[in-house]
């Protein structure tokens, strides 16, 4: 067998998709070349493909890579290019979040259901008001980075889905968590631009 080649002649990816955690699946859309590394350029192009304007794409790159690159490196020194390594993406779990991902990046369905039961009064959607209650209810003391991360995530989700009736549907939010909605939104945006 040639170095770097499988017996069928294909080249292995660093992350086997079948073994990815849900958090890794969430990030896969932004890893265009599927090498397990998200460069700032990948984040920019991913957010742009999802319909964000250039200013919001740049803000996303600064916030995401500025805060989430270092925890994912394998060594002590920070990555000079602020890359995010999906192999260690579970280390980016922050406080003041919904708890829907566990510390290994796995999806916790009961926490997801609890979030909707508690903050949307059992409805199958969230409004801006229920998101504000969620952010306040999950806020931890002395956790500005976690609260900022949670705020940015929900803001990006709302902008990306932009519900005409102001209601983020439960199934759409779940699909954001596992990343399955990203290609759909990107394809929809690409069709509108043609």
C-alpha positions in Angstrom: 0.0 0.0 0.0 1.3 3.4 -0.9 1.9 5.9 1.9 -1.3 7.8 2.6 -3.5 5.6 0.3 -6.1 3.1 1.4 -6.4 -0.3 -0.3 -9.1 1.0 -2.6 -6.9 3.8 -3.8 -8.7 6.6 -1.9 -7.0 9.0 0.5 -8.2 8.9 4.1 -9.5 12.1 5.8 -8.1 13.0 9.2 -11.6 12.6 10.6 -13.8 9.6 9.7 -17.2 11.1 9.1 -18.9 8.0 10.5 -17.1 8.5 13.8 -17.6 12.3 14.1 -19.3 13.7 17.2 -22.3 15.9 16.5 -20.2 19.0 17.3 -17.7 17.9 14.6 -20.6 17.3 12.2 -21.8 20.8 13.1 -18.4 22.2 12.0 -17.9 19.9 8.9 -19.7 22.4 6.6 -16.9 24.9 7.2 -14.1 22.4 6.5 -14.4 22.5 2.7 -11.4 20.2 2.0 -12.4 17.8 4.8 -8.9 17.7 6.3 -10.0 18.2 9.8 -8.8 21.8 10.0 -10.8 25.0 9.7 -8.9 28.0 8.5 -10.2 31.5 9.0 -10.8 31.6 5.2 -13.0 28.5 5.5 -15.1 30.2 8.2 -15.4 33.3 6.0 -16.5 31.4 2.9 -18.8 29.2 4.9 -20.6 32.1 6.5 -20.8 33.9 3.2 -22.3 30.8 1.6 -25.0 30.8 4.4 -26.0 34.3 3.4 -24.1 36.6 5.8 -22.7 39.8 4.4 -19.0 40.5 4.3 -18.9 42.5 7.5 -20.7 39.7 9.5 -18.4 37.1 7.9 -15.3 39.1 9.1 -16.8 39.5 12.5 -17.5 35.7 12.6 -13.9 35.0 11.7 -12.6 37.3 14.4 -14.9 36.0 17.1 -14.7 32.3 16.3 -11.0 32.0 15.5 -9.9 34.5 18.1 -11.7 32.5 20.9 -11.8 28.9 19.6 -8.5 28.3 17.9 -6.2 28.0 20.9 -8.2 25.3 22.9 -8.1 23.0 19.8 -4.3 23.0 19.3 -2.5 19.8 20.5 0.5 21.6 22.1 1.1 24.6 24.3 1.8 27.2 21.7 -1.1 28.9 19.9 -1.6 28.3 16.2 -0.1 31.3 14.3 -2.8 31.1 11.7 -5.6 30.7 14.2 -6.7 27.4 12.7 -9.3 25.3 14.5 -8.6 21.5 14.7 -11.8 19.5 14.6 -10.2 16.6 16.3 -10.2 18.7 19.5 -13.3 20.8 18.8 -15.0 19.4 22.0 -12.5 21.5 24.0 -14.3 24.6 22.7 -17.4 23.9 24.7 -18.0 27.0 26.8 -20.0 28.0 29.8 -23.3 29.8 29.7 -24.5 27.6 26.8 -27.6 25.4 26.6 -25.8 22.2 27.6 -27.0 20.5 24.4 -23.5 19.3 23.7 -21.6 17.4 26.4 -17.9 17.8 27.1 -17.0 15.3 24.4 -19.1 17.1 21.7 -21.9 14.7 21.7 -25.5 15.8 21.3 -27.7 15.4 24.4 -31.3 15.1 23.2 -32.8 15.5 26.7 -31.0 18.8 27.2 -32.3 20.0 23.9 -35.8 19.0 24.8 -35.4 20.6 28.3 -34.2 23.8 26.6 -37.4 24.1 24.6 -39.6 23.0 27.5 -38.2 25.5 29.9 -37.6 28.6 27.7 -40.3 28.3 25.1 -43.1 27.1 27.4 -43.1 23.7 25.7 -43.8 25.2 22.2 -41.9 23.8 19.2 -40.4 27.2 18.4 -38.3 29.9 20.0 -38.8 33.7 19.7 -36.4 36.5 20.4 -38.0 36.8 23.9 -37.5 33.1 24.7 -33.9 33.3 23.4 -33.2 36.2 25.8 -34.7 34.2 28.7 -32.5 31.3 27.7 -29.3 33.4 27.7 -30.2 34.9 31.1 -31.2 31.5 32.5 -28.1 29.7 31.4 -25.6 32.6 32.2 -22.9 31.6 34.6 -21.2 34.0 37.0 -18.0 35.6 35.8 -18.3 34.1 32.3 -18.2 36.9 29.8 -16.6 34.7 27.1 -19.2 31.9 27.5 -22.1 34.4 27.5 -20.6 36.2 24.5 -20.2 32.9 22.7 -23.8 31.9 23.5 -25.1 35.3 22.4 -23.2 35.2 19.2 -24.3 31.6 18.4 -28.0 32.5 18.9 -27.7 35.7 17.0 -26.1 33.9 14.1 -28.7 31.2 14.2 -31.5 33.8 14.1 -29.9 35.8 11.3 -29.2 32.6 9.3 -32.7 31.2 9.6 -34.5 34.5 9.7 -38.0 33.3 10.3 -40.6 35.6 8.8 -43.0 34.9 11.7 -40.3 35.5 14.3 -40.4 31.8 15.4 -37.3 29.6 15.2 -38.7 26.2 14.6 -37.4 23.4 16.9 -36.5 21.1 14.0 -34.5 23.9 12.3 -32.6 24.6 15.6 -31.8 20.9 16.0 -30.5 20.8 12.4 -28.2 23.7 13.2 -26.8 21.7 16.1 -25.9 18.8 13.9 -25.0 21.0 10.9 -27.4 19.3 8.5 -29.2 22.5 7.7 -26.1 24.4 6.5 -25.8 22.7 3.0 -29.5 23.3 2.5 -29.3 27.0 3.3 -26.1 27.4 1.2 -27.8 25.7 -1.8 -30.9 27.9 -1.4 -28.8 31.0 -1.4 -26.8 29.9 -4.4 -30.0 29.3 -6.3 -31.2 32.9 -5.5 -28.0 34.4 -6.7 -28.2 32.7 -10.1 
